[in-house]
């Protein structure tokens, strides 16, 4: 799943301000922000009742994540704006056979639950770099932060960049304004509530995605400009035509590339601090493993609305809609927001567009908190300031969240291709796969 988001080309029609989309975005962002603040208050009440380590509580939510919140936050970590938009884009561009991310990420979560969750949670690590520092020593183990940082920060930047393009369609505002607004909101509630805020906002964001998109689909199918998405020549597995546009075609010469993508998605989805932060925050080993298994199924289910919307977009007469022109390859990456905006009722578009706007932060905040946690614990405390008090550690973590958010935001604004960011992430992930293999060996001993 590589949503090749590119800046608008010269001559492209500039988007006008969309009041419905703007109001929807403001309402949903406000609800998310309030949910994050409420989670912060819950953290304060817990800290008052217990003499716990506040910095570790911020990193791991007091290791008190239950099944309900855990399943939502684990699933939402993968199911963000890029996942939703990229799945629909893959369907339109190359068909279902090339839409590999939903299955690949689901398998990666299952593998994580089978081979890593129990070992990591039993030893009560705080980050995925802890076993490496135990094995190789703190200074050498801290060097593993470099590829981990690169992967997480580029992932966050790519999501924010994709959001900028989406909100240009949804609200008619500039990419830069939407990137800054989204990053600042996610940063603010993460600063004070840590994983508590991230986890509780994930619950709301995932519900928004499911309800908003599922609610909108029936209204799309009855639109007069949409031909029957389930017509025989489109979805039959073996049609008379050369191949089904929906199912796509896998040519023999593309087999190696398909396998390469599949391996990258299945194994590259494991070595992320965002994943292990949820595993390590679970109440016990049983919860940690169960979250991985259920979230794997959740990722697969979350892709279904996007797949259907991609199919609907393929069967829409776009020139007859208020969009007024043909649906070109440059529009594929925006299939979800454009379909909501142009072929549903304004009230339905309000819900759906708000859901798409909210979805992006479910991955951004997780990555920012994860990479900040590793730097604070594995670099600052373990290498440079071993005697750091809990208060110093807590405030350093907050400062790191601000710095990393700014870095991701600047990359998203000035690097004009999301595809390039995703491509770099892929190569960095190959290094992270080696890191996690070492983690597994270290945790075994």
C-alpha positions, 0 to 999 in steps of 0.5 A: 500500500503506497499512496503516491501522494504528489503536490498539485500539478501546475494548472490543477484547479484550486479547491474552494473552501468547503464549509461542510468539510471544515465544520466536520473537521473542527467538530471531530478534532475538538472531540478528539482533543477533549478525549485526550484531555480527559485521559490526562485527568484519569492519569493524574487521578491514578498518580495521586492514588499510587506512588508510581513512576510518572514518566513510565506511566506516561510511556506505558499507561501504568501497564494497565491497558485492558482488552477493550481499550487495547484492541482499539489502540492496537488496531488504530495504530495501523488503521490511519489515514494512509491505510484508509486512503491507500487501500482504496487507491490500490483497488482502483489502480491495480485491483484487489490482488495488489492491495496487500497492506490489509493482509500483510499488516494483519499477519504481522500482528499475528506474528508479533503476538505469537513470537514476541509479545509474551517474551517482551511483556514477561520481562517488563521491558519499557521499549523495544531497545531495552533487550538490546541494551541489556545484551550489548550495553547501553552505549552500543544498544543506543545506536539502534535508536538511529534506524528506529528513529528514522523509520518512525519519524518518516512514517509520521511525516508521510501520514501528515503529508497525506493528510495535507492533500486529503484536507485540501480536498475535504476543506479547501485549506492549504496542505501546510495549514492542515499539517500544522493544525493536525500535528499541534492537536496530536502533540498537545494531548500527547504531551500531557496524557502520554499513552493514556491520551493516545489510547483513549483517542484511538478508541474514538478515532477507530469508531469514527472510521468504521461508523463514518465510512460504513454509514456513508456506503449505502448512500453512495450506492444509490447515487444516480451517478454510480452504476452497479458496483457489483456488475458481473464484468467488474467483479467476476473472478474469470470474466470474458475480458482480459482481467477483472478491473476489481480483482486486478491481474498478477503477471508472471514477471511481477511475481517477484515484486509481489512477494517482495511487498508481501514479505516487507509488509508481514515482517516489516510491520513488527519492529515498531515501538508503536506496536511494542508500546501497546504490548508492554502497556498491557495488564499481563502477558495474556492481554498482550498476546490477545491484543495482537491477535484481535487487532490482526483481525481488526486491521483486515475488517477495517479495510473492507469499507475502503475496498468497497469505496474504491469499487464505487469510485471505479463505477462512478460517472465523475463528469456528471457529478459536481466534480465535473471532470474525469477521475484521473490517476492523480485523483486515485489517492483521494478516492475516499474523501472525493467520493464522500464529498461529491456523491453523498448528501452533505449531512452524510459527507459531514460524518464521513469527511470528519471521520477521514480527518480524524483517522490520520492522528491515530497513527501520527500520535502513536509514532511520535510518542514511541520514538520520543519514549525510546530517545528519552529512556534508551539514550538520555537516561541510559547513556547521558543522565543515569541519575535523572529523577522521575520529574526530569525524565517526564519533562524531557519526554515532553520536550522530545515529543515537541521536537519530534513533532516539529521534525515530522511536521517540517518533513511533511511540509517540505518533502513534496512526495509521500511516495518517497517517504514511504519508500525510504521507510521501507528500506529503514524497515529492513534494518528494523527487522534485523533489530527485532530479530536480535530482540527475540534472541536477547529476550530468549536468554 
